[in-house]
Amino acid sequence: MASLALDTLRVSKRLREAGFSEPQADAVTGIISEAPETSLAELVTKSDLRDTKAKLKADIAELRSEVKLEIGGVKGDGLLVKWMAGVNTAMMIAILLKLYVA
């Protein structure tokens, strides 16, 4: 596991030059050096981002095609419902005509 090296003396000196008192600079430097070391293997590279972007685009394209298929099915179901409503309306008119005209 590779880690980042920290020159605490140089950090403390830069903090003092920036206006920190010596105890403040030493405290900040101590906190930074005690923080968990960052693993370089966990850092994201541009290549990682490109790969992830490509995978996301592929997933989105797949979802689009699935949604289009679902919408097509719903449109077909809507046509069936309209046809059934028309048939039912015609049957009701026929029944009403038979009851009141005959």
RAQUIFEN-V796655 format. One record per residue. RES is the residue in three letters. PHI is phi in radians with two decimals (NA if undefined). OMEGA is omega in degrees with one decimal (* if undefined). Layout:
RES PHI OMEGA
RES PHI OMEGA
//
This chain:
MET NA 178.6
ALA -1.44 178.9
SER -2.38 -179.1
LEU -1.54 178.7
ALA -1.49 -178.9
LEU -2.22 176.3
ASP -1.53 -173.9
THR -1.13 179.5
LEU -1.12 -179.7
ARG -1.19 178.3
VAL -1.11 179.5
SER -1.07 179.8
LYS -1.11 179.6
ARG -1.13 177.8
LEU -1.17 177.4
ARG -1.13 178.3
GLU -1.15 -179.8
ALA -1.48 175.7
GLY 1.96 176.4
PHE -1.32 172.6
SER -1.32 -178.2
GLU -1.06 177.8
PRO -1.11 178.1
GLN -1.13 -179.5
ALA -1.07 179.4
ASP -1.15 -179.8
ALA -1.14 179.9
VAL -1.10 180.0
THR -1.10 177.9
GLY -1.10 179.4
ILE -1.10 -179.4
ILE -1.10 -177.1
SER -1.27 179.7
GLU -1.48 -179.9
ALA -1.08 179.0
PRO -1.01 -179.5
GLU -1.24 -179.5
THR -1.48 177.1
SER -1.44 179.3
LEU -1.12 179.8
ALA -1.21 -178.5
GLU -1.55 -179.8
LEU -1.35 -178.8
VAL -1.57 178.2
THR -1.80 177.0
LYS -1.08 178.6
SER -1.10 176.9
ASP -1.05 -180.0
LEU -1.13 178.5
ARG -1.09 179.7
ASP -1.09 180.0
THR -1.12 178.6
LYS -1.08 179.8
ALA -1.10 179.1
LYS -1.13 179.0
LEU -1.11 178.3
LYS -1.09 178.6
ALA -1.13 178.6
ASP -1.11 179.4
ILE -1.12 178.8
ALA -1.10 178.7
GLU -1.12 178.8
LEU -1.12 178.0
ARG -1.04 -178.8
SER -1.17 177.1
GLU -1.15 179.6
VAL -1.14 178.5
LYS -1.07 178.1
LEU -1.12 179.2
GLU -1.12 179.8
ILE -1.11 177.0
GLY -1.05 178.0
GLY -1.16 179.5
VAL -1.17 177.9
LYS -1.09 177.5
GLY -1.11 177.6
ASP -1.14 178.4
GLY -1.10 178.3
LEU -1.12 177.9
LEU -1.09 179.6
VAL -1.10 178.6
LYS -1.09 -179.8
TRP -1.10 180.0
MET -1.12 178.1
ALA -1.11 178.0
GLY -1.09 179.3
VAL -1.11 179.7
ASN -1.11 178.7
THR -1.10 179.3
ALA -1.08 179.1
MET -1.15 179.1
MET -1.14 177.5
ILE -1.10 179.5
ALA -1.10 179.8
ILE -1.16 -180.0
LEU -1.12 177.9
LEU -1.10 -178.6
LYS -1.16 -179.0
LEU -1.24 -171.5
TYR -1.73 -176.9
VAL -1.67 -174.3
ALA -1.39 *
//
